[in-house]
Amino acid sequence: MDNQTLIDAAMPLRDDVKRTDLVHTGGVAAALETEDGVIITGVCVDASCGIGFCAEHAAIAELGKTKSMRIKKIVAVNWDGSILPPCGRCRELIYEVDYRNADTRVIIASNKDVALSELLPMRWQGPAE
């Protein structure tokens, strides 16, 4: 699957919506490709108290409904349409749900993707290398 297909899947979901005085959703949207070529999406929940979660976490939670946690490719887009590399917490989650995700391609620009292992070079846990 090309990068633009995943970017296009995430773009319409980004819509920073004020739910309450304390919570906004959709400021960031994510799309991932499963090992079977299925696209799964998610949006962030930004909560003032800090218990929110990233769009990548939401997409991975949806992925958890399937048999495999293997991610071929993933992207996150900000409310303004810019592509965001995953934060450290997301990088770690992508890896921990399936160690093979070290090879996941992470879209960091419309024309550029890198292996998760390049963004997470010194993992704290996982199989010995």
N, C-alpha and C positions, 0 to 999 in steps of 0.2 A: 504494500500500500504506500502511495507517495505521501510526502509530508502535507501537501495541500489538502488532501482528503481529510486528514485528522484535524487540521486547523479549521477547515470548513465545518466540521462536525461540532467543534467547540464554540466557534464565533457567535452563533445565534443564541447561545445560552448565557452569555455574559450580559448581565443587566443588574446593576447594583440597585437592589430593591430594599428599601427601609421597611422592615417587618414590625419593629417596635422602636422605641427610643434607644434600645440597647443592642439590637440585632439587625444586620444587613445580610442579604444573601446575593450570590451571583456576581460579586465584583470580579471574581476569577472563575473561569470555566475550564474544565479539562476533558480531554478525550484520549482514550487508549485503544490500542489494537490488541486483541487477544491472539493467541497462537493459532486460532482457527479463522482469523481475519474478521472477527466481529468487532464493531466499535461500541465501546461503553463510555458514557459521559458522567460528569459530576460537576457540581458547583460548590463554592466555598460557603461557609457560614461564619461570618465575622461577629463575634459576641464581645461586648465591652468587658465582660468578666474574664475573658481569656479561654473559655471552654469551646470555642468554635473549632473549625477544622478547614483544611485546605481542599480545593477542588480535586486534587489528585487523590486525597484520602476518600472523598465521596465516590469517585470512580472506582477505586480499589475495593471499597465496601460493596459496590454493585457487582464487581468481578467475583467477590466472595460467594455469590449465589451460584457460580458455575463450578465445574469440577476442577478447574485448573486456575492457578494464580499466576501463570506465565504471561508476561507482558512483552509483546514484540516491540511496540513503539508507544510513546506517550508525549502529549503536549499540554501546556497550560497557556491560556490567553487572558490578559488583563482586561478590565472594563473598557480601556481605550483601544483595544485591538492589538496591543503589543504582546509578543511572545515572552513568557517568563520561564527561566530555568527553575526546576523544582528547588524548594528550600531544603535545608539539611534534613529536617524531619521527614519530608516526603522522600528524599533520596534514600534514607535509611529504611523507610517502610517499603518502598518498591523492592529493595533488595531482600529484606527480611521475610516477605511473604512467599518468596521463591528465590533461592540463591542463584538460580540460573538467570534471574533478572539482572545480574551484573552485565549481561550482554544486551539488555533492553536499549533500544535506540531512543534517545531523548532529544526531541526537537528543541533547539535553542535559537533558531532563526528560520524563516520560511524556507531557506535554501541550505540549512545546515542542521545535522543531527550528530550526536556523539553517543558512544556507549556509556551507560550509567557508571561503569567502572572508572571512566575518566573523570567523572564528577564526584565520585566517592572512592578515592584511591586508597585510603587507609581505614578500612572497615574495622570496627571494634569487635565484631563477632562474625561467625560463619565458618565455613569449612576451611581447614588449613590449606594454604596455597604453597 
